[in-house]
Amino acid sequence: MEMRQVNHWESIFCEHLAEKLRNSTHLDASHDLAHIKRVVNAAMQICQNEGAFWQVVLPAAWFHDYVIIPKKDPRRAEASRLSAQAALVYLESVHYPGEYFSDIAHAIEAHSFSANIECRSLEAKIVQDADRLDALGAIGLTRLFNTSGQMGSLLYEALDPLATQRELNDQLFALDHIFKKLFPIVRTLKTESGQREGYQRVQFIKVFVDQLMHEIGMRKNSGSL
């Protein structure tokens, strides 16, 4: 990996996105510059482990959320496609090598859950894995409870927090989101490196849930769920 080139482009991308996000009207703590940097770091680590083209992974990771659309907006499923289009316009303006544009656009479009686009390249799988890993582990829990607070959700359903005798409802209860969305994420990870990291992060979440059950007087072990 040509670190001088990587550092050169990272400096340009980071400065541009920092300025763009300062002026954003849709910014939230789950999709801020820190989130982007975490996704980039994870993507580049997986890229190195898997032997992929950093020339595709790097810009795709930096610009995967280039166009931010709120979760409840009906255009949400279009966000990754719009991000890909806008990213290519920007990359052309800074004279990024055009031979990578098609693969970069695909990696950006395919990273999204809501877009439901099949990954056709290793680089797309890497960017998707990196973004999904940020929903797991300690940072995933931090993002979850930040978002649930914004939505006005309760922390958990007091009588049946693990939903053993009711349907999961992550619109009302933050804890339900762990079982409905977070635990299943690990089964969608597509690279060996991503799967290893995802498994470790899921174990951390299970420890958290077990501790939470202990503190609220419930003894059922989340690892069996």
N, C-alpha and C positions, 0 to 999 in steps of 0.2 A: 504494500500500500504506500503510495507516494505521499508521505505526511506533509511535505511542503505544499503540495497542491490542495490536499484536504484542508489544511489550516487556512490557506488562502481563501478558499470558497466558504468555509465555515465563518470566517470573519465577516465576509460580505453578506452572507445570508442572515447572520445573527443581527448585525447592525440594521439591516433593512426590516426584519421582522419586529425588532424592538421598537422601531419608530412606528411601524404600522399598527402594532398592538396598543401603543400609547394612545392612538387616535380611534381605537375601536369602540363601538357602542354596544357590542355583544360580548365583551370580555368577561370571563368568569375564571375562578381559581382552578377549575378542572381543565381549562383549555388556554392557559396563559403561556408565557414564554418558558417558564420552568417546565411545564408539561412537554413542550416541543423539544427542549433540550434533553429531557429524560428519554423521549422516544428516539431522538438522534443517537444518544449514547448507547442505548440498547440495540438499535438497528446496526450501528457500526460494529459493535462487538459481535453480534450474530453474523454480520457480513464477513468479518475476518475469520470467524470460526468455520463458516460454510463455504468460503472461497467465492463469494459473489462479486459483482462489479460495484465498487464503491461509487463510481461515477453516476450510477443510477440510484443507489440506496441513499446516498447523502442528500441530494436535493429533494428526493421524494419524501424523506423523513422530515426535513426542515419545513416543507410546504404541504404536508398532508392535511393540515387544518387551515390552509391559507384563506379560505372563505368560510367564515363561521356563521352558522345558522342555528338559532336557538332550538332546543329539543322539541318544543311544542309547535314549532313553525311547520306548516304543511309542506314546505319545500325542503325539509330536513334531508330527505333521501337524495337530493340533488347536490348536497354540499361538496361531496368528494369530486364529482364531475366538474362543478364550478371551480373548485380549488385547482384541479388539474389544468383547466383552461387558463386560469389567471396566472398560475405558476409558470406555464410555458411562455406567456407574454413577458413576464418579468425576466425569466432566464435568458430569453432572446435579447432583452435590453441590456443585460450585463455580459453578453457574448459567451454564454455557457455553450459548450460543444453541442451542436444541434443533432449529432448522430444518436444521442441518448434520449432525445425528447419523447419519442413514442413510448419507450420503456418507462421513462419517468412518469408520464401521464397515466399509464396503466397502473403502475404501483400506487400512485396517489388515489386513483379511482377505486381500486380494489381493496384498499385498506378498510373501508367503511362497512360496519355491520348493516346499516340501513340500505346501502346501495346493492348489497347481495350480488357482487360481481366475483366470478371465479378467478383466482390468481393463476395467470398463465406463465409466470416466470419465478425463478428463485428470488429475485430482488423484490417482487411484489409480495411474496410470502414473508420475507424478512420484515418489510415495513408493516405489514398487517400484524405479524407477531409482536413487534416492538410496541405498537400502539395498544394492543390488547394486554400485554404484560403490565402496562401502566394502570390497568384496572384491577390488578391483583396485588397481593402483599400489603405491606404497611401503607404505601402510597395509595393503593386502590381503596383501602378502608378510609383513608383521609379524604379522598375525593368523594366517596360514597356519602359520608356523613355531612360533608360540606354541601353537596347537591341536595340531599334530603332535607337539610335545614332550610335551604332556599325554597324548597317546594312545600315546606310546612308539614312534612311527614313526622309521625311519631317514631321513636327509636325502635320499638318492638310492640307486638300485640301481647298485652300483659297476661292473659289467661293461657295462651298457647303460642309462645314466642317462636317455637320451631315449626309451627304449622303442621303438627301431627294429625290434627282433626279438622283442618280447614284448608281452603285454597290460599295459595300464596298471593299476596297483594302488595307489590313493592311501590305502589302509588301511595299507600297509607302507612306502610311500615318499612323503615330503612333496613332492618335485619332481613326481611324477606328478600331483598334484592340480592343478598349474598347467595341464597339458595336458588333463586330464579335465574340470575344472570352471571354472577361472578364464578361460582364453582363450575358451571358448564363451559366457561371460556377456555379452560385448559384443554378441553377435548377438541377445540378448534385450532389450536396452534399447529403450525405446519412444518416447522424446522426442528431438527433434533435439539439444537441449542435453545430454542424458544421453549420447547416442551420441558427440558430439564429445569430451566429457570421458572417456568410456570408452575411446575409441580412443587418446587420449593416454596413459592409464594402462597400456594393454596394451603400447604401445611401450616404456614403462619396464620392464615385466616382461621383455620380450624382450631388452632390453639386459642386464638382470640375469642371465638364463639364459645368454646368450652369454659374459658375464664368468665365470660359474660354470664353464662348459665349458672356458674358457681356463685357469682356475686348477686344474682337476682333470685337465688334459691332453687334453681332448676338443675338437675343432675345429669340429664341425658347427654351423651357424648356425640358431638357433631360429626366426628370421624366416621360414624356408621351411616351417615345420611348420603 
